[in-house]
Amino acid sequence: MDTNTPPNANQFGQQNYGPTGNMPYMLEPVPNSTAVLVLGIISIATCWCYGIVGVILSIIALVMSGSARKAYNASPGKYSPGSYNNLKAGRICAIIGLSLSVLYMIFIILYFFALFTVLSPGMMDVFDNFNSFSY
C-alpha cells in the first residue's frame, strides 16, 4: 500500500466516509448484480433444454443488467467495483447462454426437419422398392 494513501481508502485512493464524515462506510452493491450473474450461469447450464429455458433466462438477465448498468453509470462512486465486475460477468454469461441456446434451437429445428423428411411417405416408398431386386 502506498504511504500517501489513507488507511480507510478504497482501491482507487478515495476515502469512504459516512454521512457524519468520521466513519468509513461500505459501498453498496450494484442493484441485481448477483441475480444477473446467477441467471447468466444458469442460462448456460440450461441451454440444452431445447434452448427455450436458456433463451428466457438470458433475456431476463440482459434486461436486468441494462437497468443496473444505467444505475451504475449514473453514480459510479456509490457502488462497489466488485459488484460491477459481477454484473459484467453475468452479462457476458447471459450473452454466451443466449447464443448457445439459439444455436441449439436451430439444431433441433433442423434435426426434426430432416427426420420428418426422411420419414415422409415418399421416402418410405423408396425404401420399400429398395429391397425388390430384379435379376
N, C-alpha and C positions, 0 to 999 in steps of 0.2 A: 504494500500500500504506500502511496506517495506521502511524503511528510507534509505536503501542503494541503492534503485532503482532510477535511474534518472527520472525526470518528463516526459521526452519525450520517454520513453522506452515502448516497446510493452509488451504483457503478458509474454513473456519469458525473460524479462530483457534486451533485445537487443535494442540498440539505433538505431533509424531510421533517418539517416541524408541524405540529398540530395547530389548531386554531389559537391556542394560548401563546404560542411562539416559543415555548421552552421544552416541550416534549416531542421527541420524534414519533411519527406515526407510520403505519404500514400503508403502502399504496394499494388501492383496491384492484381486484382483477377485472379484466375486460368482460363486459356482460356476455354470457353464453359461450365463453371461450372453451370451457371444459365440455359443454354439450356439443359444440361443433366438432371438437376432437373425437369425442366418443361416437357421434353419428358418422363421421368420416371413416373411422376404423371399422365400424360395423357395416358400412356400405361396401367396403372392400371385401369383408368376410362373407356377406350375403349376396354378392353379385352372381353367384352360381345358382340362386333360387329363381331360375328362368329370367333373371335380370330385373324383374319388376320391383322386388324389395330394395335392391341396391339403387335403382333409379330414384325411388321415392325418398329414401334416406339421404341420398346425395343432394337432391334438390332442396330438401329441408335444411341440410347443413349449409348449403351455399347461400340460401336466403338469410339464415341466421348470421352467417359470417359477414354478409354485406351490411346488415344493420349494425353489427358490432364494430366493424371497421369504420363506419361513419361516426360512431360514438367515440372511438379511439382517436380518429383524426380531428375531432372537434376539440378535445383536450387531452393530448398525449401525456402530459405530466401528471395527470390524475391516476393513471393506470400503471400497473407493474409491467415491466418488459417481458417477464416470463409468461404472463398470461397472454400477451400479444403474440409471443412465439407459439404458444399452444393454438391460438386462433389461426395463425398462418399454417401450421402443420395440419390442423383439421381441415382447412380449406384445400390444401394440396391432396390430402387423403380423399376428400369428397370428390375432387376432380378426377382422381385416379379411379375411384369407385364408380363414378358415373360413366367414364369411358369404358371400363371393363364390363359394366352391366349392359351398356348399349351394344357393345361388340358381341356379348353372349346372346342378347336378344336377337340380333341379326343372324347369328349362327343357328339358333333354334328355329327361326322362321325359314331359313334356307334348308335346314335339315328336314323339317316337316314338308316343305315344298318338294324336295327330292324324294322323300318317302312316298308321298301321295302320287307323284308322277310315276314312280316305279310300280306302285300297286294299282294303278288305274286299269280299267278293263281292257284298253287297247294293248297295254304292255303284257297283261296276262295271256292274251291270245298269242303273242309272240312266244311266250314260254310254253304254251300248250303245243304249238306247232314245232317247237324245237326238238321234241322227243320223237317225232314221226319222221323216220328216215325212209327214203325210197332208194332201193338198190337196183 
